Amino acid sequence: MHPRETGRRYDAVAAQVDADLRESPYGVGFLERAIAYCKARRTALDVGCGAGGRMIDRLLNAGFQVTGIDVSRGMLDIAKARHPSVEFVHDDVTEWTPPRYFDLVLAWDSIFHLPYASHTLVLGKFCACLSDGGVLLFTAGGVDGEIVGTMHGHEFGYSSLSEVALVRFLRDHDCVPLLMERDQYPLHHVVIIATKATMSPPQREHLLQEQP
């Protein structure tokens, strides 16, 4: 499913999705762990930010200047009303070019809606726009392939690379995996935290060899 079609489907369910997540602690614990890994807390990018809420609240409270991007105008309308001081971008992340470096990039339950062929492109953007010592937090399906699911009566596409492929990609793009957890076992939902390496090549190679 093309990202802009995904955005239109989220437009139709924006209020319901916001109600589902508004008061939920879902994902906040992992975000707090990612923030703790950050060497600096200047800029943060929330990819698939949706209606804002709990994740942007936490980033703002931690001192970040936040940029949110989402392909759903309906979700962003809610987010803008909730956070008038935050920069929001209505765009398809596969076509969007990051305008700056970020100390933290968050993509919680968003990039698994991308077409399968887009994952390496988008993950490459994330790795490239991380500042030295910056932290990437994202979720994936953990299974190599594509599926279709239903949410609030609308079909949505989902896809993911395998855990092995994701870790290999991060390592190949100068990012060191810090955490990988199946947080909804036995469901195929994977949380990954990685940091942009700032060490010498021998140090980086030694650390990578220690990773599972």
C-alpha positions as a Markdown table, in Angstrom:
| # | Residue | x | y | z |
|---|---|---|---|---|
| 1 | Met | 0.0 | 0.0 | 0.0 |
| 2 | His | 1.4 | 3.4 | -1.0 |
| 3 | Pro | 2.1 | 5.6 | 2.1 |
| 4 | Arg | -0.2 | 8.3 | 1.0 |
| 5 | Glu | -3.1 | 5.8 | 0.8 |
| 6 | Thr | -2.1 | 4.7 | 4.3 |
| 7 | Gly | -2.4 | 8.4 | 5.3 |
| 8 | Arg | -5.9 | 8.7 | 3.8 |
| 9 | Arg | -7.0 | 5.6 | 5.8 |
| 10 | Tyr | -5.6 | 7.1 | 9.0 |
| 11 | Asp | -7.5 | 10.3 | 8.2 |
| 12 | Ala | -10.7 | 8.3 | 8.4 |
| 13 | Val | -9.9 | 6.8 | 11.8 |
| 14 | Ala | -7.8 | 9.6 | 13.4 |
| 15 | Ala | -10.2 | 10.3 | 16.3 |
| 16 | Gln | -10.5 | 6.6 | 17.2 |
| 17 | Val | -6.8 | 6.0 | 17.1 |
| 18 | Asp | -6.1 | 9.1 | 19.2 |
| 19 | Ala | -8.7 | 7.9 | 21.7 |
| 20 | Asp | -7.1 | 4.5 | 21.9 |
| 21 | Leu | -3.6 | 5.9 | 22.6 |
| 22 | Arg | -4.1 | 9.2 | 24.3 |
| 23 | Glu | -3.8 | 8.0 | 27.9 |
| 24 | Ser | -1.9 | 4.8 | 27.1 |
| 25 | Pro | 1.6 | 4.2 | 28.5 |
| 26 | Tyr | 2.4 | 2.0 | 25.5 |
| 27 | Gly | 6.0 | 2.5 | 24.3 |
| 28 | Val | 6.8 | 5.3 | 26.8 |
| 29 | Gly | 9.2 | 3.0 | 28.8 |
| 30 | Phe | 11.2 | 2.3 | 25.7 |
| 31 | Leu | 11.3 | 5.9 | 24.8 |
| 32 | Glu | 12.6 | 6.8 | 28.3 |
| 33 | Arg | 15.4 | 4.2 | 27.8 |
| 34 | Ala | 16.3 | 5.7 | 24.5 |
| 35 | Ile | 16.4 | 9.2 | 26.0 |
| 36 | Ala | 18.7 | 8.0 | 28.7 |
| 37 | Tyr | 21.2 | 6.8 | 26.0 |
| 38 | Cys | 21.3 | 10.2 | 24.3 |
| 39 | Lys | 24.5 | 12.1 | 24.7 |
| 40 | Ala | 22.6 | 15.4 | 23.8 |
| 41 | Arg | 19.0 | 16.4 | 24.1 |
| 42 | Arg | 18.7 | 19.1 | 21.5 |
| 43 | Thr | 16.6 | 17.9 | 18.6 |
| 44 | Ala | 14.3 | 14.9 | 18.2 |
| 45 | Leu | 12.4 | 13.6 | 15.2 |
| 46 | Asp | 9.1 | 11.7 | 15.7 |
| 47 | Val | 8.3 | 9.7 | 12.5 |
| 48 | Gly | 4.7 | 8.8 | 12.2 |
| 49 | Cys | 4.0 | 11.1 | 15.1 |
| 50 | Gly | 0.2 | 10.7 | 14.7 |
| 51 | Ala | -1.8 | 12.8 | 17.0 |
| 52 | Gly | 1.2 | 13.6 | 19.2 |
| 53 | Gly | 0.3 | 12.9 | 22.8 |
| 54 | Arg | 2.3 | 10.7 | 25.1 |
| 55 | Met | 5.5 | 10.4 | 23.0 |
| 56 | Ile | 5.9 | 14.1 | 22.1 |
| 57 | Asp | 4.9 | 15.1 | 25.7 |
| 58 | Arg | 7.8 | 12.9 | 26.9 |
| 59 | Leu | 10.3 | 14.4 | 24.4 |
| 60 | Leu | 9.3 | 17.9 | 25.3 |
| 61 | Asn | 9.6 | 17.2 | 29.0 |
| 62 | Ala | 13.1 | 15.9 | 28.3 |
| 63 | Gly | 14.2 | 19.2 | 26.7 |
| 64 | Phe | 14.1 | 18.3 | 23.0 |
| 65 | Gln | 13.1 | 20.6 | 20.2 |
| 66 | Val | 10.7 | 18.2 | 18.4 |
| 67 | Thr | 9.9 | 17.8 | 14.7 |
| 68 | Gly | 7.0 | 15.5 | 13.9 |
| 69 | Ile | 6.2 | 14.0 | 10.5 |
| 70 | Asp | 3.2 | 12.1 | 9.5 |
| 71 | Val | 1.5 | 11.2 | 6.2 |
| 72 | Ser | -2.0 | 11.6 | 7.7 |
| 73 | Arg | -3.3 | 15.2 | 7.7 |
| 74 | Gly | -6.2 | 14.2 | 10.0 |
| 75 | Met | -3.7 | 12.9 | 12.7 |
| 76 | Leu | -1.6 | 16.0 | 12.3 |
| 77 | Asp | -4.6 | 18.3 | 12.8 |
| 78 | Ile | -5.0 | 16.8 | 16.2 |
| 79 | Ala | -1.3 | 17.0 | 17.0 |
| 80 | Lys | -1.1 | 20.7 | 16.0 |
| 81 | Ala | -4.0 | 21.6 | 18.2 |
| 82 | Arg | -2.3 | 19.7 | 21.1 |
| 83 | His | 1.2 | 21.1 | 20.5 |
| 84 | Pro | 1.0 | 24.5 | 18.8 |
| 85 | Ser | 4.8 | 25.1 | 19.4 |
| 86 | Val | 6.0 | 21.9 | 17.7 |
| 87 | Glu | 7.1 | 21.8 | 14.1 |
| 88 | Phe | 4.9 | 19.3 | 12.2 |
| 89 | Val | 5.5 | 18.1 | 8.6 |
| 90 | His | 2.8 | 16.6 | 6.4 |
| 91 | Asp | 4.8 | 14.3 | 4.1 |
| 92 | Asp | 5.6 | 10.8 | 3.0 |
| 93 | Val | 8.8 | 9.8 | 4.8 |
| 94 | Thr | 10.0 | 7.8 | 1.7 |
| 95 | Glu | 10.0 | 11.1 | -0.2 |
| 96 | Trp | 11.0 | 13.5 | 2.6 |
| 97 | Thr | 14.6 | 14.7 | 3.1 |
| 98 | Pro | 15.6 | 15.4 | 6.7 |
| 99 | Pro | 16.6 | 19.1 | 7.0 |
| 100 | Arg | 19.0 | 18.7 | 9.9 |
| 101 | Tyr | 20.7 | 16.2 | 12.2 |
| 102 | Phe | 18.8 | 14.8 | 15.2 |
| 103 | Asp | 19.9 | 13.6 | 18.6 |
| 104 | Leu | 17.0 | 11.2 | 18.7 |
| 105 | Val | 14.9 | 9.6 | 16.0 |
| 106 | Leu | 11.7 | 7.8 | 17.0 |
| 107 | Ala | 9.6 | 5.7 | 14.7 |
| 108 | Trp | 7.1 | 3.9 | 17.0 |
| 109 | Asp | 4.7 | 1.7 | 15.2 |
| 110 | Ser | 5.0 | 3.7 | 12.0 |
| 111 | Ile | 7.5 | 2.4 | 9.5 |
| 112 | Phe | 5.9 | -1.1 | 9.5 |
| 113 | His | 3.2 | 0.5 | 7.3 |
| 114 | Leu | 5.7 | 1.2 | 4.6 |
| 115 | Pro | 5.9 | -0.8 | 1.4 |
| 116 | Tyr | 8.4 | -3.6 | 1.9 |
| 117 | Ala | 10.9 | -2.2 | -0.7 |
| 118 | Ser | 11.1 | 1.1 | 1.2 |
| 119 | His | 12.5 | -0.1 | 4.5 |
| 120 | Thr | 16.2 | 0.2 | 3.6 |
| 121 | Leu | 15.7 | 3.6 | 2.1 |
| 122 | Val | 14.0 | 5.0 | 5.1 |
| 123 | Leu | 16.2 | 3.3 | 7.7 |
| 124 | Gly | 19.2 | 4.7 | 5.7 |
| 125 | Lys | 17.7 | 8.2 | 6.1 |
| 126 | Phe | 17.4 | 7.7 | 9.9 |
| 127 | Cys | 21.0 | 6.5 | 10.3 |
| 128 | Ala | 22.3 | 9.3 | 8.1 |
| 129 | Cys | 20.4 | 12.1 | 10.0 |
| 130 | Leu | 21.5 | 11.0 | 13.4 |
| 131 | Ser | 24.0 | 13.2 | 15.1 |
| 132 | Asp | 27.2 | 11.6 | 16.5 |
| 133 | Gly | 26.0 | 9.6 | 19.6 |
| 134 | Gly | 22.4 | 10.1 | 18.5 |
| 135 | Val | 19.9 | 7.4 | 19.3 |
| 136 | Leu | 17.4 | 5.6 | 17.0 |
| 137 | Leu | 14.3 | 3.9 | 18.5 |
| 138 | Phe | 11.9 | 2.1 | 16.1 |
| 139 | Thr | 9.6 | -0.9 | 16.0 |
| 140 | Ala | 9.3 | -3.6 | 13.4 |
| 141 | Gly | 7.4 | -6.8 | 12.7 |
| 142 | Gly | 10.4 | -9.0 | 13.0 |
| 143 | Val | 9.2 | -11.2 | 10.1 |
| 144 | Asp | 10.5 | -10.8 | 6.6 |
| 145 | Gly | 7.5 | -10.0 | 4.4 |
| 146 | Glu | 4.2 | -8.3 | 4.0 |
| 147 | Ile | 0.7 | -8.8 | 5.5 |
| 148 | Val | -2.6 | -7.0 | 5.6 |
| 149 | Gly | -4.5 | -6.2 | 8.8 |
| 150 | Thr | -7.7 | -4.4 | 9.8 |
| 151 | Met | -8.0 | -1.4 | 12.2 |
| 152 | His | -11.3 | 0.3 | 13.0 |
| 153 | Gly | -12.9 | -1.3 | 10.0 |
| 154 | His | -10.2 | -0.2 | 7.5 |
| 155 | Glu | -7.5 | -2.4 | 5.9 |
| 156 | Phe | -3.9 | -1.4 | 6.4 |
| 157 | Gly | -0.7 | -2.8 | 4.9 |
| 158 | Tyr | 2.2 | -4.0 | 7.2 |
| 159 | Ser | 5.7 | -5.1 | 6.3 |
| 160 | Ser | 9.0 | -5.6 | 7.9 |
| 161 | Leu | 12.5 | -6.9 | 7.4 |
| 162 | Ser | 13.7 | -9.7 | 9.6 |
| 163 | Glu | 15.5 | -9.0 | 12.9 |
| 164 | Val | 18.7 | -10.4 | 11.4 |
| 165 | Ala | 18.5 | -8.1 | 8.4 |
| 166 | Leu | 17.6 | -5.1 | 10.6 |
| 167 | Val | 20.6 | -5.5 | 12.9 |
| 168 | Arg | 22.9 | -6.1 | 9.9 |
| 169 | Phe | 21.6 | -3.0 | 8.2 |
| 170 | Leu | 22.2 | -0.9 | 11.3 |
| 171 | Arg | 25.8 | -2.2 | 11.7 |
| 172 | Asp | 26.5 | -1.5 | 8.1 |
| 173 | His | 25.3 | 2.1 | 8.6 |
| 174 | Asp | 27.5 | 3.0 | 11.6 |
| 175 | Cys | 24.8 | 2.3 | 14.2 |
| 176 | Val | 25.4 | 0.0 | 17.1 |
| 177 | Pro | 22.4 | -2.0 | 18.4 |
| 178 | Leu | 21.8 | -1.4 | 22.1 |
| 179 | Leu | 18.5 | -3.2 | 22.6 |
| 180 | Met | 16.3 | -5.6 | 20.6 |
| 181 | Glu | 13.3 | -7.0 | 22.3 |
| 182 | Arg | 10.1 | -8.9 | 21.3 |
| 183 | Asp | 7.9 | -6.9 | 23.7 |
| 184 | Gln | 4.6 | -8.6 | 22.8 |
| 185 | Tyr | 5.6 | -12.3 | 22.6 |
| 186 | Pro | 4.3 | -14.4 | 20.9 |
| 187 | Leu | 3.3 | -11.6 | 18.6 |
| 188 | His | 5.9 | -10.5 | 16.0 |
| 189 | His | 6.5 | -7.0 | 17.4 |
| 190 | Val | 10.1 | -6.0 | 17.8 |
| 191 | Val | 11.6 | -2.9 | 19.5 |
| 192 | Ile | 15.1 | -1.8 | 18.5 |
| 193 | Ile | 17.3 | 0.9 | 20.0 |
| 194 | Ala | 20.6 | 1.8 | 18.3 |
| 195 | Thr | 23.1 | 4.6 | 18.6 |
| 196 | Lys | 25.3 | 6.3 | 16.0 |
| 197 | Ala | 28.8 | 5.2 | 16.6 |
| 198 | Thr | 31.4 | 7.8 | 17.4 |
| 199 | Met | 34.3 | 5.6 | 18.1 |
| 200 | Ser | 37.4 | 4.6 | 16.0 |
| 201 | Pro | 37.0 | 1.8 | 13.5 |
| 202 | Pro | 38.8 | -0.8 | 15.7 |
| 203 | Gln | 36.7 | 0.1 | 18.7 |
| 204 | Arg | 33.5 | -0.1 | 16.6 |
| 205 | Glu | 34.5 | -3.5 | 15.2 |
| 206 | His | 35.2 | -4.8 | 18.7 |
| 207 | Leu | 31.8 | -3.6 | 20.0 |
| 208 | Leu | 29.9 | -5.0 | 17.0 |
| 209 | Gln | 31.5 | -8.4 | 17.5 |
| 210 | Glu | 30.1 | -8.5 | 21.1 |
| 211 | Gln | 26.5 | -7.9 | 19.8 |
| 212 | Pro | 24.2 | -10.9 | 19.5 |
